[in-house]
Amino acid sequence: MDAALKQLAADGFPVTDELLARLSPLHHDHINFLGRYAFTRPAAHSACGAP
């Protein structure tokens, strides 16, 4: 995130303290800090509609 902010600032984007205060991965429940992710696929349905 730091590298992205530095690039935005270098490109002339106004990176303000107000903007920085709103940036945090902790606001997103979908981020897993343990490094383990579970991806499940929905059950496939047959062409005739039977489960």
Secondary structure, DSSP 8 states (H G I E B T S, - for coil): -HHHHHHHHHTT----HHHHHT--GGG-TT--TTS-----------TTS--
